[in-house]
Amino acid sequence: MTATVTSSREPRTLAGRLDPVRVALLEDAGSEADRILTEARHGADEAVAAAEQEVAAEVAEVERRQAISAAAHADQVRARARAEAHSEMLGAREGLHQDLLEAVRLAALDLRNDKRYPALLDHFEAVARAQLGPDAQVERDPSGRGGIVAVAGTRRVDYTLTTLAERALRDHAEEVASLWT
């Protein structure tokens, strides 16, 4: 019988003999996994940083547009307020002008109560006849407006108190306008 002797240096099984290869492969795989993980983390960090920069740029752009929009809106509000104030001022001026015109008309009509009023009508009639001729038709105190209206053919003169008062106010328009400024 021959005995088989195994050397103590030879690994006992195939699995035992592959242990060093397996350890080396695991170490390589671990190193490769660490490298891949490090690259992935680095890539993710770069992607997050780029996304944050992009978001920051978009937020800045939105804020810039909002600021422009707010400024434009504020300009519109100010312009509208100026226009409304101007309109109110013009309305107030027009109201004052109408009040003044009415006061001037009433003051002119009050001349009818003056004892010299008949002489004033005679003077207006004489001026009208001098302008239109002796055959002019003269109406005294037409429609309660005081004064006279004279007509000769197609020509007509109006010396009513209200018309003369309005003309006087219109002739002094610059002086009246200075009241508002």
C-alpha positions as CSV (number, residue, x, y, z in Angstrom):
1,M,0.0,0.0,0.0
2,T,1.3,3.2,-0.9
3,A,0.4,6.1,1.2
4,T,-0.2,9.4,-0.4
5,V,1.4,12.2,1.4
6,T,0.3,15.8,0.9
7,S,2.6,18.6,1.2
8,S,1.7,21.1,3.9
9,R,2.4,23.8,1.5
10,E,-0.3,23.0,-0.9
11,P,-3.7,24.3,-0.2
12,R,-6.2,21.7,0.7
13,T,-9.1,22.8,-1.6
14,L,-9.6,24.8,-4.7
15,A,-11.6,27.4,-2.7
16,G,-8.7,27.7,-0.4
17,R,-6.4,28.2,-3.3
18,L,-8.6,31.0,-4.7
19,D,-8.9,33.0,-1.4
20,P,-6.0,35.3,-2.3
21,V,-7.6,36.0,-5.7
22,R,-10.9,36.6,-4.1
23,V,-9.4,39.0,-1.5
24,A,-7.6,40.9,-4.2
25,L,-10.8,41.1,-6.3
26,L,-12.8,42.3,-3.3
27,E,-10.1,44.9,-2.6
28,D,-10.1,46.1,-6.2
29,A,-13.9,46.1,-6.3
30,G,-14.0,48.1,-3.0
31,S,-11.5,50.6,-4.3
32,E,-13.4,50.9,-7.6
33,A,-16.7,51.4,-5.7
34,D,-15.1,54.1,-3.5
35,R,-13.7,55.8,-6.6
36,I,-17.1,55.6,-8.3
37,L,-18.9,56.9,-5.2
38,T,-16.4,59.7,-4.8
39,E,-16.9,60.7,-8.5
40,A,-20.6,60.5,-8.1
41,R,-20.6,62.7,-5.0
42,H,-18.3,65.1,-6.8
43,G,-20.6,65.1,-9.9
44,A,-23.7,65.5,-7.6
45,D,-22.0,68.4,-5.8
46,E,-21.2,70.1,-9.1
47,A,-24.8,69.5,-10.4
48,V,-26.2,70.9,-7.2
49,A,-23.9,73.9,-7.3
50,A,-24.8,74.5,-11.0
51,A,-28.5,74.2,-10.2
52,E,-28.2,76.6,-7.3
53,Q,-26.4,79.1,-9.5
54,E,-29.1,78.7,-12.1
55,V,-31.8,79.2,-9.6
56,A,-30.0,82.2,-8.1
57,A,-29.7,83.7,-11.6
58,E,-33.4,83.1,-12.3
59,V,-34.4,84.6,-8.9
60,A,-32.2,87.6,-9.6
61,E,-33.8,88.0,-13.0
62,V,-37.3,87.7,-11.6
63,E,-36.5,90.2,-8.9
64,R,-35.0,92.6,-11.5
65,R,-38.2,92.2,-13.6
66,Q,-40.4,92.7,-10.6
67,A,-38.4,95.9,-9.6
68,I,-38.8,97.2,-13.2
69,S,-42.5,96.3,-13.1
70,A,-42.9,97.9,-9.7
71,A,-41.1,101.0,-10.9
72,A,-43.3,101.2,-14.0
73,H,-46.4,100.7,-11.9
74,A,-45.3,103.4,-9.5
75,D,-44.7,105.7,-12.5
76,Q,-48.2,105.0,-13.8
77,V,-49.7,105.6,-10.4
78,R,-47.9,108.9,-10.1
79,A,-48.8,109.9,-13.6
80,R,-52.5,109.0,-13.0
81,A,-52.4,111.0,-9.7
82,R,-50.9,114.0,-11.4
83,A,-53.5,113.8,-14.2
84,E,-56.3,113.5,-11.6
85,A,-54.9,116.4,-9.6
86,H,-54.6,118.5,-12.8
87,S,-58.1,117.5,-13.8
88,E,-59.5,118.5,-10.4
89,M,-57.6,121.7,-10.5
90,L,-59.0,122.5,-14.0
91,G,-62.4,121.6,-12.8
92,A,-62.1,123.9,-9.8
93,R,-60.8,126.7,-12.0
94,E,-63.7,126.2,-14.4
95,G,-66.1,126.2,-11.4
96,L,-64.5,129.5,-10.2
97,H,-64.7,130.9,-13.7
98,Q,-68.4,130.0,-14.0
99,D,-69.0,131.5,-10.5
100,L,-67.2,134.7,-11.6
101,L,-69.1,134.8,-14.9
102,E,-72.4,134.4,-13.0
103,A,-71.4,137.2,-10.5
104,V,-70.5,139.5,-13.4
105,R,-73.8,138.8,-15.2
106,L,-75.8,139.5,-12.0
107,A,-73.9,142.7,-11.3
108,A,-74.5,143.8,-14.9
109,L,-78.2,143.0,-14.6
110,D,-78.3,144.9,-11.4
111,L,-77.6,148.0,-13.4
112,R,-81.4,147.9,-14.3
113,N,-82.1,149.1,-10.8
114,D,-79.9,152.2,-11.2
115,K,-81.8,155.5,-11.8
116,R,-79.4,156.1,-14.8
117,Y,-80.5,152.9,-16.6
118,P,-83.0,154.6,-19.0
119,A,-80.2,157.0,-20.1
120,L,-77.9,154.0,-20.6
121,L,-80.5,152.3,-22.8
122,D,-80.9,155.6,-24.8
123,H,-77.1,155.7,-25.3
124,F,-77.0,152.0,-26.5
125,E,-79.9,152.7,-28.9
126,A,-78.1,155.8,-30.3
127,V,-74.9,153.8,-30.9
128,A,-76.9,151.0,-32.6
129,R,-78.7,153.4,-34.9
130,A,-75.4,155.1,-35.7
131,Q,-74.0,151.6,-36.7
132,L,-77.0,150.1,-38.4
133,G,-78.9,153.2,-39.6
134,P,-82.0,155.1,-38.4
135,D,-84.4,152.4,-39.6
136,A,-82.9,149.7,-37.3
137,Q,-85.4,147.8,-35.2
138,V,-84.5,148.2,-31.5
139,E,-85.7,145.9,-28.7
140,R,-85.1,147.1,-25.1
141,D,-84.4,144.6,-22.3
142,P,-84.7,141.5,-24.5
143,S,-85.5,138.3,-22.6
144,G,-84.7,140.0,-19.3
145,R,-81.1,140.4,-20.3
146,G,-81.1,144.2,-19.9
147,G,-79.7,146.5,-22.6
148,I,-80.8,146.4,-26.2
149,V,-80.6,144.3,-29.4
150,A,-80.9,146.1,-32.7
151,V,-81.4,144.6,-36.2
152,A,-81.3,146.2,-39.7
153,G,-81.7,143.6,-42.5
154,T,-79.0,140.9,-41.9
155,R,-77.0,143.0,-39.6
156,R,-77.4,142.8,-35.9
157,V,-75.8,144.4,-32.8
158,D,-76.2,143.0,-29.2
159,Y,-75.8,145.5,-26.4
160,T,-77.5,143.4,-23.8
161,L,-76.0,143.8,-20.3
162,T,-75.2,140.1,-20.0
163,T,-73.4,140.0,-23.4
164,L,-71.4,143.1,-22.6
165,A,-70.5,141.7,-19.2
166,E,-69.3,138.4,-20.9
167,R,-67.3,140.4,-23.5
168,A,-65.7,142.4,-20.8
169,L,-64.7,139.2,-18.9
170,R,-63.4,137.6,-22.1
171,D,-61.4,140.8,-23.0
172,H,-59.8,140.6,-19.6
173,A,-59.1,136.8,-19.8
174,E,-55.4,137.2,-19.1
175,E,-56.1,139.1,-15.9
176,V,-58.8,136.6,-14.9
177,A,-56.4,133.7,-15.6
178,S,-53.8,135.3,-13.3
179,L,-56.3,134.8,-10.5
180,W,-55.8,131.0,-10.8
181,T,-52.0,131.1,-10.8
